[in-house]
């Protein structure tokens, strides 16, 4: 809620009076119950028997909790000024540009990575070729190491190609996020292995080519896993910070949202931009939430073991 909140002197004064009233009621309530217990034990026992032995303590606690909640509600006033500041104040950082940079890179990476994974998974699942086993073993070994171990080498390769300056930086980021995606084919391959090969053979007898079998039979049956791959491919560049920071460096025009949010917490900006950081974190989650909402059905099928057909 930090992205919505701001201080209000009127709210604080109102809170102090309301909280004080609740505290007074809390004290008076307990005092009155103690007096009843002393001077009229029968009436006290009758009430306790009807409502329970500790009912007065429960009611008193609820009164105190209500006072505390009212304190937090009225002492803080909701506002959308922090969201407006992100899209109107560009003197320190341009959040809309960062957002669009990240969205463009994530969409391109999603398309390329999904195509690579589908292609490699189909080739290893359905085709028999000489280096198939060694390639799968090599991919398995490479996946044991985190991707940022190649960060320095990738940076110098891109620098040698002149892709770390100017308008080539988004292309460099797309290459970083999507070029190695072909080695992450194991989940997709495992799903394709469950598709009966008799379907491919029947399609071949009917005159279908490999491309037609892939596009008209395998892909429709693999829809749940395709959706899963789209989600994971989109999220990878959206939340990445290490590669984006190394490649963008000080080129603020091509910053992604992860770099922008990190910059808001720097020493010289944190006092002013912290609540805007909270607002930006909420906005960053919106595209991923929308993607999950539209693909939730297929995503759940993929996670639980979808039924093909």
DRENDRENMAR-546559 format. One line per 2 residues: their letters; for each residue x, y, z of N, C-alpha, C. Coordinates in Angstrom, 3 decimals. Last residue first. Example, Ala and Ser with C-alpha at 12.3 -4.5 7.8 and 13.67 -1.06 7.14 Angstrom:
BEGIN
sa) 12.850,-2.250,7.080,13.670,-1.060,7.140,12.900,0.030,7.870  13.190,-5.690,7.800,12.300,-4.500,7.800,13.200,-3.300,7.800 $
END
This chain:
BEGIN
xx) -5.968,-33.932,-27.026,-7.130,-34.250,-27.837,-8.124,-33.133,-27.912  -4.426,-34.783,-23.913,-4.355,-34.370,-25.318,-5.627,-34.766,-26.033 $
xx) -4.488,-33.500,-20.790,-5.044,-34.571,-21.616,-5.088,-34.094,-23.044  -1.615,-32.406,-18.947,-2.787,-32.166,-19.777,-3.220,-33.423,-20.515 $
xx) -0.522,-32.065,-16.053,-0.466,-33.169,-16.994,-1.681,-33.167,-17.875  -0.593,-29.839,-14.509,-1.200,-31.036,-13.933,-1.129,-32.241,-14.865 $
xx) 0.594,-27.847,-16.046,1.196,-28.193,-14.770,0.661,-29.506,-14.206  -1.108,-27.686,-18.255,0.288,-28.044,-18.452,0.931,-28.490,-17.156 $
xx) -3.491,-26.858,-17.075,-3.444,-28.160,-17.759,-2.006,-28.621,-17.926  -2.721,-24.362,-16.201,-3.070,-25.367,-15.213,-3.054,-26.758,-15.830 $
xx) -2.354,-23.120,-18.697,-1.228,-23.251,-17.780,-1.511,-24.321,-16.734  -4.896,-23.053,-19.768,-3.908,-23.915,-20.406,-2.705,-24.133,-19.497 $
xx) -6.076,-21.227,-17.901,-6.658,-22.535,-18.171,-5.619,-23.497,-18.745  -4.470,-18.904,-18.038,-4.558,-19.689,-16.809,-5.069,-21.104,-17.072 $
xx) -4.097,-17.006,-19.944,-3.565,-18.349,-20.234,-3.694,-19.289,-19.042  -5.143,-14.655,-18.995,-5.597,-15.135,-20.296,-5.149,-16.566,-20.584 $
xx) -3.811,-14.392,-16.539,-5.268,-14.447,-16.572,-5.776,-15.036,-17.878  -1.127,-14.227,-17.292,-1.582,-15.386,-16.525,-3.096,-15.511,-16.587 $
xx) -1.194,-11.716,-18.558,-0.808,-12.914,-19.310,-1.278,-14.173,-18.592  -1.859,-10.087,-16.379,-2.780,-10.194,-17.520,-2.479,-11.446,-18.333 $
xx) 0.462,-10.420,-14.817,-0.847,-10.831,-14.292,-1.859,-11.002,-15.421  2.366,-9.304,-16.503,2.465,-10.721,-16.166,1.134,-11.238,-15.629 $
xx) 1.441,-6.594,-16.578,1.498,-7.420,-17.802,1.572,-8.915,-17.512  1.594,-5.921,-13.664,0.328,-5.955,-14.415,0.431,-6.785,-15.696 $
xx) 4.014,-5.617,-12.410,3.346,-6.915,-12.271,2.093,-7.039,-13.134  4.669,-2.986,-12.846,5.464,-4.018,-13.519,4.763,-5.369,-13.474 $
xx) 2.953,-1.665,-11.113,2.728,-1.556,-12.554,3.484,-2.638,-13.321  4.122,-2.290,-8.635,2.751,-2.727,-8.930,2.497,-2.719,-10.435 $
xx) 6.578,-1.032,-8.920,6.549,-2.484,-8.733,5.163,-3.047,-9.008  5.766,1.648,-9.054,6.338,1.005,-10.237,6.338,-0.503,-10.128 $
xx) 4.960,2.022,-6.391,3.984,2.143,-7.468,4.484,1.469,-8.738  7.444,1.696,-5.132,6.338,0.788,-4.807,5.273,0.828,-5.900 $
xx) 8.789,3.880,-6.283,9.291,2.525,-6.516,8.194,1.494,-6.237  7.365,5.880,-5.113,7.203,5.684,-6.561,7.768,4.332,-6.986 $
xx) 8.329,5.658,-2.568,6.910,5.354,-2.776,6.612,5.182,-4.259  11.047,6.378,-3.183,10.720,5.059,-2.638,9.255,4.710,-2.858 $
xx) 11.874,8.843,-4.130,11.365,7.879,-5.104,10.969,6.544,-4.497  12.906,10.408,-2.080,11.802,10.921,-2.885,11.113,9.832,-3.685 $
xx) 14.867,8.796,-0.901,13.938,9.551,-0.054,12.704,10.004,-0.825  16.363,7.719,-3.038,15.489,6.851,-2.261,14.488,7.630,-1.413 $
xx) 18.215,9.155,-4.508,16.816,9.192,-4.936,15.853,8.514,-3.960  20.798,8.822,-3.580,20.356,10.189,-3.843,18.883,10.294,-4.209 $
xx) 21.037,5.984,-3.330,21.142,6.861,-2.164,20.550,8.244,-2.410  18.575,4.117,-5.186,19.916,4.626,-4.967,19.896,5.725,-3.901 $
xx) 16.101,3.265,-5.861,16.537,2.975,-4.488,17.971,3.406,-4.238  15.756,3.768,-8.524,14.933,4.531,-7.580,15.368,4.330,-6.137 $
xx) 17.322,1.848,-9.745,17.832,3.216,-9.663,17.047,4.060,-8.667  15.608,-0.356,-9.671,16.843,-0.381,-8.872,17.398,1.032,-8.701 $
xx) 13.734,0.482,-11.530,13.328,0.290,-10.136,14.537,0.248,-9.216  15.402,0.528,-13.837,14.738,1.729,-13.364,14.322,1.621,-11.908 $
xx) 16.136,-2.145,-14.104,17.183,-1.148,-13.844,16.561,0.132,-13.291  13.585,-3.171,-14.611,14.363,-3.667,-13.465,15.479,-2.701,-13.106 $
xx) 12.776,-1.924,-16.946,12.115,-1.563,-15.689,12.895,-2.061,-14.473  15.764,-0.956,-18.815,14.554,-1.745,-18.612,13.957,-1.397,-17.241 $
xx) 17.207,1.707,-20.757,17.020,0.987,-19.497,15.726,0.178,-19.521  17.866,3.260,-22.887,17.500,1.868,-23.176,17.357,1.045,-21.896 $
xx) 18.608,5.705,-21.924,17.537,5.689,-22.915,17.029,4.277,-23.173  20.820,5.339,-20.325,19.513,5.394,-19.669,18.357,5.345,-20.656 $
xx) 23.522,3.826,-20.455,22.633,4.287,-21.536,21.192,4.281,-21.022  25.331,2.765,-18.722,24.805,4.104,-18.406,23.907,4.657,-19.505 $
xx) 24.518,-0.524,-19.229,25.455,0.318,-18.476,24.826,1.665,-18.140  23.334,-2.478,-20.854,22.896,-1.078,-20.957,23.886,-0.118,-20.310 $
xx) 24.751,-4.801,-20.075,24.737,-4.376,-21.471,24.332,-2.908,-21.605  24.435,-4.964,-17.283,25.770,-5.083,-17.879,25.786,-4.518,-19.295 $
xx) 21.650,-4.753,-16.953,22.536,-3.743,-16.382,23.907,-3.772,-17.021  20.741,-7.076,-18.277,20.293,-5.756,-18.713,21.222,-4.663,-18.200 $
xx) 21.913,-9.137,-16.794,22.311,-8.928,-18.183,21.920,-7.534,-18.663  20.595,-8.594,-14.232,22.040,-8.705,-14.394,22.465,-8.403,-15.823 $
xx) 17.759,-8.587,-14.324,18.493,-7.358,-13.996,19.957,-7.428,-14.408  14.631,-9.830,-15.453,16.093,-9.916,-15.425,16.710,-8.557,-15.114 $
xx) 11.912,-9.803,-15.768,12.421,-9.698,-14.396,13.945,-9.708,-14.333  11.592,-9.985,-18.527,10.824,-8.983,-17.784,11.397,-8.762,-16.388 $
xx) 13.008,-12.138,-19.519,13.555,-10.789,-19.717,12.837,-9.725,-18.896  11.182,-14.196,-18.278,12.638,-14.165,-18.118,13.229,-12.777,-18.364 $
xx) 8.499,-13.996,-19.018,8.902,-13.545,-17.689,10.408,-13.393,-17.553  8.349,-15.118,-21.569,8.025,-13.701,-21.387,8.560,-13.187,-20.048 $
xx) 8.998,-17.762,-21.118,9.853,-16.978,-22.016,9.591,-15.489,-21.856  6.895,-18.569,-19.452,8.250,-18.572,-18.926,9.189,-17.734,-19.791 $
xx) 4.712,-18.254,-21.266,4.748,-17.557,-19.981,6.176,-17.468,-19.452  5.400,-19.967,-23.382,5.195,-18.529,-23.629,5.316,-17.746,-22.324 $
xx) 5.392,-22.442,-22.105,6.646,-21.914,-22.639,6.541,-20.415,-22.908  2.662,-22.694,-21.528,3.653,-22.694,-20.442,4.968,-22.084,-20.909 $
xx) 1.696,-22.801,-24.142,1.311,-21.690,-23.263,2.291,-21.577,-22.102  2.828,-25.211,-24.896,3.193,-23.990,-25.621,2.863,-22.767,-24.774 $
xx) 1.542,-26.984,-23.257,2.956,-26.749,-23.028,3.452,-25.527,-23.794  -1.099,-26.857,-24.363,-0.825,-26.508,-22.957,0.639,-26.196,-22.690 $
xx) -0.625,-27.658,-27.155,-1.041,-26.297,-26.780,-0.786,-25.968,-25.308  0.030,-29.951,-28.454,0.974,-29.452,-27.447,0.588,-28.067,-26.941 $
xx) -1.797,-30.397,-30.421,-1.828,-31.294,-29.269,-0.922,-30.819,-28.133  -1.005,-28.377,-32.266,-2.320,-28.328,-31.587,-2.415,-29.223,-30.355 $
xx) 1.677,-29.391,-32.901,1.454,-28.120,-32.199,0.066,-28.026,-31.558  1.200,-31.902,-34.230,1.976,-31.808,-32.995,1.682,-30.528,-32.221 $
xx) -0.578,-31.194,-36.430,-0.841,-32.293,-35.490,-0.120,-32.059,-34.158  0.159,-29.012,-37.930,-1.254,-29.383,-37.889,-1.588,-30.501,-36.914 $
xx) 2.961,-28.616,-37.725,2.050,-27.482,-37.520,0.597,-27.898,-37.309  4.098,-31.200,-38.115,4.494,-30.355,-36.980,3.448,-29.287,-36.687 $
xx) 2.944,-32.033,-40.485,2.739,-32.835,-39.268,3.032,-31.984,-38.029  3.948,-30.050,-42.168,2.509,-30.147,-41.964,2.180,-30.978,-40.717 $
xx) 6.684,-30.631,-42.044,6.198,-29.326,-41.594,4.696,-29.361,-41.316  6.767,-33.182,-43.203,7.175,-33.003,-41.808,6.637,-31.679,-41.242 $
xx) 3.698,-33.553,-45.171,5.137,-33.352,-45.004,5.460,-33.226,-43.514  1.204,-36.006,-45.866,1.651,-34.805,-45.155,3.175,-34.752,-45.091 $
xx) 0.046,-38.262,-47.018,0.768,-37.333,-47.874,1.240,-36.066,-47.191  -1.029,-40.222,-45.499,-1.987,-39.347,-46.189,-1.310,-38.280,-47.032 $
xx) 1.226,-41.281,-44.351,0.547,-42.084,-45.370,-0.471,-41.253,-46.155  1.689,-39.215,-42.519,2.655,-39.431,-43.606,2.021,-40.262,-44.722 $
xx) -0.450,-39.580,-40.778,-0.381,-38.346,-41.563,0.592,-38.488,-42.729  0.271,-42.038,-39.681,-0.972,-41.933,-40.454,-0.969,-40.681,-41.314 $
xx) 2.636,-41.268,-38.381,2.686,-42.258,-39.464,1.427,-42.203,-40.321  1.659,-39.489,-36.479,2.606,-39.024,-37.500,2.645,-39.993,-38.684 $
xx) 0.079,-41.233,-34.989,-0.542,-40.082,-35.645,0.357,-39.540,-36.743  1.908,-42.969,-33.915,0.999,-43.490,-34.939,0.284,-42.353,-35.662 $
xx) 3.140,-41.782,-31.857,3.789,-41.649,-33.164,2.917,-42.211,-34.289  1.257,-40.035,-29.443,1.471,-41.295,-30.191,2.102,-41.038,-31.564 $
xx) 2.904,-37.978,-27.188,1.989,-37.969,-28.340,2.246,-39.222,-29.180  4.936,-38.084,-25.386,3.696,-38.769,-25.015,2.662,-38.764,-26.143 $
xx) 6.911,-36.513,-26.431,7.136,-37.962,-26.446,5.868,-38.738,-26.101  6.028,-33.967,-25.858,5.867,-34.457,-27.228,6.087,-35.963,-27.313 $
xx) 6.837,-33.806,-23.149,5.414,-33.780,-23.494,5.178,-34.346,-24.894  9.603,-33.909,-23.409,8.918,-34.933,-22.630,7.430,-34.977,-22.920 $
xx) 10.020,-31.550,-24.867,10.290,-32.852,-25.492,9.578,-33.973,-24.744  9.414,-29.632,-22.915,8.603,-29.723,-24.124,8.803,-31.067,-24.821 $
xx) 11.476,-30.178,-21.102,10.080,-30.280,-20.672,9.163,-30.439,-21.882  13.789,-29.739,-22.693,13.511,-31.050,-22.114,12.058,-31.207,-21.687 $
xx) 14.798,-27.442,-23.793,13.737,-28.137,-24.529,13.227,-29.382,-23.823  16.770,-25.404,-23.457,15.748,-25.687,-22.454,14.543,-26.401,-23.023 $
xx) 18.365,-24.827,-25.580,18.824,-25.905,-24.697,17.808,-26.240,-23.604  17.189,-22.655,-26.806,17.037,-23.966,-27.438,17.494,-25.116,-26.561 $
xx) 17.939,-20.328,-25.558,16.680,-20.955,-25.131,16.501,-22.351,-25.707  20.103,-18.779,-26.189,20.349,-20.067,-25.531,19.099,-20.809,-25.130 $
xx) 18.923,-16.507,-27.370,19.857,-17.339,-28.138,20.073,-18.709,-27.507  17.286,-14.889,-25.767,16.662,-15.920,-26.612,17.646,-16.880,-27.268 $
xx) 18.749,-13.035,-24.303,17.663,-13.760,-23.640,17.128,-14.929,-24.457  20.624,-12.017,-26.135,21.058,-12.631,-24.875,19.975,-13.520,-24.281 $
xx) 18.980,-10.938,-28.137,19.872,-12.055,-28.457,20.300,-12.774,-27.179  17.786,-8.873,-26.708,16.949,-9.940,-27.276,17.797,-11.165,-27.598 $
xx) 20.042,-7.309,-26.160,19.315,-7.940,-25.057,18.428,-9.075,-25.556  20.699,-6.489,-28.762,21.655,-7.276,-27.979,20.962,-7.992,-26.819 $
xx) 18.454,-4.967,-29.384,18.727,-6.182,-30.147,19.702,-7.084,-29.395  18.794,-2.831,-27.525,17.634,-3.746,-27.425,17.828,-5.040,-28.185 $
xx) 21.318,-1.800,-28.609,21.241,-2.405,-27.273,19.995,-3.279,-27.112  21.334,-0.408,-30.928,21.525,-1.859,-31.032,21.404,-2.558,-29.681 $
xx) 21.258,2.320,-30.618,19.976,1.628,-30.766,20.114,0.127,-30.991  24.209,2.604,-28.532,23.157,3.123,-29.401,21.928,2.241,-29.470 $
xx) 26.237,-0.282,-27.885,26.064,1.162,-27.946,24.880,1.500,-28.850  26.765,-2.912,-28.156,26.584,-2.418,-26.790,26.432,-0.902,-26.749 $
xx) 27.429,-3.968,-30.578,26.015,-4.029,-30.202,25.765,-3.549,-28.771  29.848,-4.506,-31.894,29.317,-3.149,-31.878,27.858,-3.073,-31.465 $
xx) 31.073,-6.892,-31.660,30.145,-6.752,-32.781,29.508,-5.368,-32.829  32.428,-6.537,-29.310,33.209,-6.692,-30.537,32.335,-6.547,-31.773 $
xx) 30.246,-6.534,-27.584,31.029,-5.306,-27.765,31.858,-5.366,-29.027  29.467,-9.187,-27.713,28.555,-8.148,-28.216,29.286,-6.832,-28.438 $
xx) 31.765,-10.294,-26.515,31.376,-10.690,-27.872,30.465,-9.633,-28.493  31.670,-9.108,-24.002,32.783,-8.778,-24.892,32.500,-9.214,-26.329 $
xx) 29.249,-10.248,-23.003,29.403,-8.794,-23.141,30.520,-8.444,-24.118  29.792,-12.973,-22.952,28.737,-12.467,-23.834,28.897,-10.974,-24.045 $
xx) 31.778,-13.011,-20.950,32.087,-13.435,-22.320,31.060,-12.901,-23.303  30.308,-12.101,-18.733,31.472,-11.346,-19.203,31.793,-11.703,-20.652 $
xx) 28.209,-14.088,-18.529,27.925,-12.661,-18.657,29.107,-11.895,-19.260  28.113,-16.734,-18.040,28.606,-16.330,-19.365,28.525,-14.825,-19.565 $
xx) 26.908,-16.927,-15.615,28.327,-17.271,-15.668,28.940,-16.858,-17.007  24.223,-16.523,-15.884,25.041,-15.320,-15.700,26.535,-15.636,-15.618 $
xx) 23.034,-19.078,-16.086,23.325,-18.313,-17.287,24.247,-17.133,-17.075  24.410,-21.771,-14.113,23.563,-20.577,-14.276,24.002,-19.732,-15.450 $
xx) 24.630,-25.150,-15.194,25.325,-23.926,-14.829,24.406,-22.723,-15.030  23.103,-27.181,-16.183,23.483,-27.268,-14.784,24.147,-25.994,-14.284 $
xx) 22.834,-26.852,-18.862,21.748,-26.342,-18.020,22.049,-26.442,-16.531  25.040,-28.238,-19.804,25.046,-26.776,-19.846,23.963,-26.178,-18.949 $
xx) 24.126,-30.891,-19.505,25.274,-30.416,-18.726,25.307,-28.892,-18.683  22.005,-30.942,-21.349,21.755,-31.218,-19.938,22.880,-30.693,-19.066 $
xx) 23.372,-30.468,-23.729,22.383,-29.494,-23.260,22.082,-29.693,-21.785  24.891,-32.830,-23.870,25.563,-31.535,-23.769,24.607,-30.465,-23.230 $
xx) 22.858,-34.725,-24.159,23.739,-34.775,-22.987,24.441,-33.437,-22.775  21.795,-33.908,-26.610,20.939,-33.886,-25.427,21.773,-33.926,-24.147 $
xx) 24.025,-34.366,-28.262,23.477,-33.016,-28.101,22.613,-32.918,-26.850  24.381,-37.165,-28.095,25.407,-36.240,-27.572,24.886,-34.818,-27.373 $
xx) 21.843,-37.948,-29.317,22.169,-38.258,-27.932,23.266,-37.349,-27.375  22.155,-36.835,-32.002,21.009,-36.544,-31.143,21.333,-36.780,-29.671 $
xx) 23.889,-37.101,-34.105,24.379,-36.446,-32.891,23.252,-36.140,-31.896  22.277,-38.414,-36.128,23.492,-39.020,-35.592,23.908,-38.431,-34.246 $
xx) 18.714,-38.616,-35.643,19.914,-38.138,-36.339,21.139,-38.494,-35.520  15.341,-38.854,-35.899,16.505,-39.615,-35.501,17.700,-39.153,-36.325 $
xx) 12.595,-36.914,-34.660,13.586,-37.214,-35.695,14.760,-37.987,-35.104  11.003,-36.478,-32.386,10.441,-37.195,-33.532,11.480,-37.613,-34.578 $
xx) 12.488,-35.217,-30.373,11.440,-36.168,-30.022,11.035,-37.046,-31.201  14.263,-33.463,-31.504,14.797,-34.496,-30.608,13.757,-35.551,-30.248 $
xx) 12.487,-31.881,-33.014,13.578,-32.611,-33.676,14.125,-33.729,-32.788  10.807,-30.804,-31.031,10.243,-31.680,-32.066,11.342,-32.511,-32.724 $
xx) 12.646,-29.282,-29.550,11.913,-30.372,-28.906,11.338,-31.337,-29.940  13.489,-27.410,-31.458,14.456,-28.360,-30.913,13.739,-29.553,-30.275 $
xx) 11.012,-26.070,-31.927,11.769,-26.699,-33.016,12.718,-27.760,-32.486  10.279,-25.108,-29.397,9.400,-26.032,-30.127,10.158,-26.779,-31.215 $
xx) 12.470,-23.428,-28.870,12.194,-24.575,-28.000,11.310,-25.588,-28.709  12.240,-21.494,-30.936,13.445,-22.307,-30.783,13.147,-23.579,-29.981 $
xx) 9.690,-20.393,-30.403,9.955,-21.067,-31.677,11.170,-21.983,-31.570  10.163,-19.295,-27.873,9.142,-20.332,-28.035,9.352,-21.100,-29.334 $
xx) 12.125,-17.383,-28.485,12.431,-18.502,-27.592,11.428,-19.637,-27.748  10.699,-15.612,-30.191,11.891,-16.317,-30.661,12.172,-17.545,-29.799 $
xx) 8.568,-14.715,-28.511,8.306,-15.335,-29.817,9.491,-16.184,-30.265  9.973,-13.683,-26.257,8.943,-14.713,-26.103,8.706,-15.452,-27.420 $
xx) 11.550,-11.672,-27.356,12.186,-12.844,-26.762,11.200,-14.002,-26.626  9.521,-9.865,-28.082,10.401,-10.453,-29.105,11.073,-11.717,-28.583 $
xx) 8.441,-9.308,-25.516,7.601,-9.878,-26.579,8.449,-10.539,-27.649  10.668,-8.225,-24.143,10.015,-9.439,-23.644,9.162,-10.096,-24.721 $
xx) 11.235,-5.925,-25.651,12.239,-6.984,-25.540,11.598,-8.294,-25.101  8.823,-4.491,-25.232,9.259,-4.854,-26.585,10.254,-6.012,-26.543 $
xx) 8.857,-4.189,-22.419,7.745,-4.894,-23.062,8.132,-5.347,-24.470  11.171,-2.675,-22.023,11.078,-4.029,-21.475,9.984,-4.827,-22.161 $
xx) 10.438,-0.309,-23.355,11.647,-1.039,-23.737,11.564,-2.489,-23.281  8.171,0.421,-21.867,8.001,0.013,-23.265,9.234,-0.721,-23.781 $
xx) 9.413,1.034,-19.393,8.348,0.037,-19.468,8.195,-0.478,-20.894  11.148,3.089,-20.099,11.681,1.830,-19.571,10.656,0.707,-19.696 $
xx) 9.233,5.012,-20.849,10.179,4.496,-21.844,10.778,3.179,-21.376  7.924,5.452,-18.363,7.194,4.897,-19.516,8.116,4.338,-20.595 $
xx) 10.138,6.505,-16.736,9.564,5.179,-16.487,8.762,4.647,-17.671  12.841,8.153,-16.921,11.660,8.066,-17.794,11.066,6.667,-17.670 $
xx) 14.190,10.026,-14.195,14.131,8.817,-15.019,12.797,8.765,-15.755  14.356,12.828,-13.558,15.319,11.863,-13.039,15.358,10.607,-13.902 $
xx) 12.407,14.163,-15.029,13.660,14.851,-14.762,14.744,13.901,-14.267  9.883,13.356,-15.637,10.968,12.689,-16.345,12.317,13.334,-16.065 $
xx) 6.784,12.943,-14.470,8.055,13.543,-14.065,9.208,12.753,-14.655  4.660,11.405,-15.453,4.697,12.847,-15.743,6.032,13.495,-15.405 $
xx) 4.587,8.824,-14.627,4.284,9.076,-16.033,4.324,10.556,-16.395  5.150,8.886,-11.911,5.936,8.001,-12.775,5.763,8.335,-14.251 $
xx) 3.175,10.566,-10.936,4.553,11.050,-10.992,5.417,10.189,-11.897  0.927,8.932,-10.943,0.997,10.054,-11.880,2.427,10.556,-12.038 $
xx) 1.592,7.244,-8.821,1.464,6.690,-10.168,1.565,7.789,-11.213  1.519,9.097,-6.760,2.776,8.402,-7.044,2.752,7.728,-8.409 $
xx) -1.125,9.915,-6.650,-0.117,10.866,-7.111,1.199,10.195,-7.457  -3.239,8.598,-5.701,-2.641,8.031,-6.914,-1.564,8.953,-7.457 $
xx) -3.919,7.866,-2.240,-3.675,8.798,-3.331,-3.086,8.049,-4.512  -5.340,7.659,1.026,-5.035,7.041,-0.253,-4.865,8.106,-1.338 $
xx) -3.866,8.567,4.083,-4.848,8.914,3.068,-4.412,8.321,1.733  -3.644,7.535,7.390,-3.049,7.482,6.069,-4.140,7.697,5.026 $
xx) -5.177,7.580,9.614,-3.919,8.312,9.672,-3.254,8.378,8.310  -7.333,5.945,9.088,-7.545,7.384,9.035,-6.252,8.185,9.092 $
xx) -6.159,3.376,9.251,-6.987,3.759,8.106,-7.089,5.272,7.977  -4.782,3.233,11.645,-4.041,3.081,10.393,-4.858,3.545,9.192 $
xx) -6.924,3.670,13.472,-5.730,4.519,13.485,-4.997,4.448,12.149  -8.596,1.573,12.933,-9.048,2.912,12.574,-7.878,3.889,12.566 $
xx) -6.994,-0.464,14.033,-7.276,-0.443,12.600,-7.729,0.936,12.142  -7.093,0.243,16.762,-5.811,0.244,16.045,-6.026,0.306,14.535 $
xx) -9.835,-0.081,17.302,-9.202,1.224,17.462,-7.890,1.315,16.707  -10.101,-2.816,16.853,-10.817,-1.877,16.000,-10.219,-0.478,16.099 $
xx) -8.558,-3.777,18.976,-8.110,-4.012,17.599,-8.803,-3.058,16.642  -10.213,-2.966,21.127,-8.860,-2.438,20.999,-8.323,-2.604,19.582 $
xx) -12.515,-4.479,20.598,-12.611,-3.015,20.656,-11.233,-2.388,20.466  -11.454,-7.048,20.818,-11.978,-6.589,19.530,-12.105,-5.076,19.490 $
xx) -10.865,-7.054,23.538,-9.776,-7.161,22.562,-10.230,-6.682,21.190  -13.471,-6.948,24.588,-12.520,-5.877,24.855,-11.366,-5.878,23.871 $
xx) -14.478,-9.389,23.693,-15.077,-8.144,23.224,-14.117,-6.972,23.434  -12.743,-11.148,25.076,-12.808,-11.171,23.620,-13.363,-9.854,23.068 $
xx) -13.321,-10.513,27.734,-11.950,-10.318,27.242,-11.923,-10.285,25.715  -15.986,-11.269,27.819,-15.647,-9.861,28.021,-14.235,-9.547,27.532 $
xx) -15.910,-14.033,27.461,-16.504,-13.193,26.420,-16.118,-11.733,26.580  -15.007,-16.183,28.863,-14.036,-15.152,28.488,-14.596,-14.183,27.452 $
xx) -17.202,-17.891,29.301,-16.469,-17.371,30.450,-15.557,-16.198,30.081  -20.237,-17.240,27.527,-18.927,-17.852,27.634,-18.100,-17.157,28.684 $
xx) -22.809,-16.313,27.529,-21.933,-15.898,26.420,-20.564,-16.571,26.454  -24.029,-17.567,29.740,-24.772,-17.398,28.490,-23.838,-17.129,27.306 $
xx) -22.186,-17.503,31.728,-22.716,-18.795,31.324,-23.433,-18.707,29.986  -21.824,-14.737,31.971,-20.709,-15.568,31.494,-21.209,-16.934,31.021 $
xx) -24.333,-14.005,32.984,-23.869,-13.466,31.694,-22.764,-14.331,31.114  -24.280,-15.428,35.412,-25.352,-15.667,34.439,-24.931,-15.191,33.054 $
xx) -22.107,-14.338,36.738,-22.057,-15.745,36.342,-23.126,-16.074,35.305  -23.090,-11.729,37.124,-21.862,-11.941,36.341,-21.781,-13.378,35.837 $
xx) -25.263,-12.213,38.796,-25.489,-11.621,37.476,-24.290,-11.841,36.563  -23.803,-13.276,40.969,-24.826,-14.080,40.292,-25.105,-13.534,38.888 $
xx) -22.107,-11.224,41.853,-21.524,-12.434,41.234,-22.550,-13.260,40.474  -22.146,-8.220,42.194,-23.251,-9.089,41.802,-22.713,-10.323,41.099 $
xx) -19.791,-7.008,43.004,-21.021,-6.697,43.728,-22.195,-7.588,43.338  -17.752,-8.177,41.323,-17.562,-8.019,42.762,-18.893,-7.887,43.497 $
xx) -18.703,-8.205,38.718,-18.230,-9.468,39.280,-18.091,-9.375,40.792  -19.185,-5.491,38.346,-20.310,-6.425,38.355,-19.903,-7.739,39.000 $
xx) -16.508,-4.611,38.333,-17.429,-4.147,39.384,-18.630,-5.081,39.490  -15.550,-5.845,35.999,-14.955,-6.202,37.284,-15.865,-5.787,38.438 $
xx) -17.104,-4.552,34.102,-17.259,-5.992,34.275,-16.665,-6.458,35.598  -16.151,-1.925,34.376,-17.551,-2.226,34.686,-17.760,-3.714,34.900 $
xx) -13.484,-2.241,33.553,-13.786,-1.800,34.921,-15.216,-2.149,35.307  -13.811,-2.976,30.859,-13.207,-3.920,31.803,-13.500,-3.526,33.248 $
xx) -15.047,-0.609,29.917,-15.692,-1.904,29.761,-15.146,-2.904,30.777  -13.157,1.375,30.355,-14.431,1.420,31.067,-15.141,0.078,31.014 $
xx) -11.153,0.553,28.521,-10.878,0.584,29.961,-12.177,0.556,30.766  -12.544,0.802,26.055,-11.914,-0.462,26.430,-11.685,-0.538,27.942 $
xx) -13.210,3.478,26.027,-14.270,2.475,26.071,-13.728,1.121,26.514  -10.604,4.531,25.844,-11.429,4.836,27.016,-12.543,3.814,27.154 $
xx) -9.894,3.523,23.321,-9.132,3.107,24.486,-9.920,3.369,25.778  -11.755,4.853,21.709,-11.791,3.397,21.792,-11.019,2.887,23.005 $
xx) -10.924,7.506,22.091,-12.274,7.085,22.481,-12.357,5.573,22.635  -8.355,7.402,20.947,-8.526,7.689,22.369,-9.882,7.256,22.877 $
xx) -9.036,6.955,18.281,-8.309,5.923,19.019,-8.419,6.133,20.520  -10.276,9.424,17.750,-11.036,8.165,17.643,-10.349,7.048,18.420 $
xx) -8.157,11.258,18.198,-9.399,11.367,18.958,-10.182,10.057,18.929  -6.227,10.339,16.385,-5.905,10.416,17.806,-7.174,10.466,18.650 $
xx) -7.555,10.638,13.940,-7.197,9.316,14.453,-6.943,9.337,15.947  -7.773,13.347,13.594,-8.984,12.550,13.696,-8.707,11.203,14.310 $
xx) -5.060,13.986,13.391,-5.849,14.522,14.497,-7.122,13.706,14.705  -4.449,12.593,11.028,-3.788,12.227,12.272,-4.573,12.739,13.481 $
xx) -6.038,13.870,9.115,-6.270,12.458,9.405,-5.644,12.046,10.727  -4.803,16.395,9.140,-6.204,16.262,9.549,-6.525,14.823,9.914 $
xx) -2.280,15.727,8.138,-2.384,16.224,9.509,-3.815,16.118,10.025  -1.342,12.966,6.310,-2.365,13.991,6.391,-2.507,14.424,7.842 $
xx) 0.892,11.314,4.024,0.544,11.788,5.347,-0.515,12.869,5.273  -0.081,8.707,1.757,0.572,9.973,2.030,0.109,10.462,3.384 $
xx) -0.119,5.770,-0.313,-0.288,6.461,0.949,0.470,7.774,1.005  0.161,4.076,-2.468,-1.074,4.845,-2.369,-1.055,5.871,-1.243 $
xx) 2.473,2.646,-2.244,2.327,3.444,-3.444,1.094,4.325,-3.398  2.181,1.133,0.068,3.018,2.308,0.135,2.888,3.199,-1.074 $
x) 0.818,-1.211,0.000,0.000,0.000,0.000,0.849,1.257,0.000 $
END
